[in-house]
């Protein structure tokens, strides 16, 4: 039987520790946080959302029968500046004769969140006095066109083209329909998070009318410093691995 002496055991332990130091560890990224507000459609949808958004922290505040005024109140109750994206699932219970109601509430949300990304599903609701939801969906389209990054899951098209996903009232989704709707909204959230990530890492752009600098000395210094750090890390890791190898060989020779 091979035995390792006290010196060998100490050298082996030190070698293992040096090898561990030679492996760089990346800090764990914080989970993105997303706020979801809505009505009864969102009550049916939200239980499925977490399955399609692993690693995302969700806050859901939804009440059946609420119109966009009331859903804006839910938004105000729950919004935190740390929210990386907001799902504003509203408009189904608004009177389609007055699409300006939804336009006003979307504008109020945008005023609060600034350029933060929003997910705004299209609307499938009842007609009133022969007026359907075309006006409300036009509001959604115009809102999205005016705000880069806004995601618009097309629930209205799914509800019309797939009646098998709808309950007998023609308004609420079945369990399968709610799952499908959750997938649509989850795709919108992923689009928002990708947009926010790209925006956070994009270099600053010069203001309109300002000349674009040909040389960016600060950025160049930053890149050189980052490259120097990478080289030093690589050298440090090589030194630690070499030291660990020497200690390991010494430990084996003392067996």
Secondary structure, DSSP 4 states (H G I P E B T S, - for coil): -----HHHHHHHHHHHHHHHHHS--PPPPPPPEEEEEESHHHHHHHHHHHHHSTT-EEEEEE-TT--HHHHHHHHHHH--TT-SEEEEE--TTS-TT-THHHHHHHHHHHHHHTT-EEE--------BTTB-SHHHHHHHHHHHHHSTT-B---HHHHHHH-GGGB-TTSSSB-HHHHHHHHHHHHHHHHHHHHHHHHHHHSPPPPPTTSPPPS--HHHHHHHHHHHHHHHHHHHHHHHHHHHHHHHHHHHHHT-
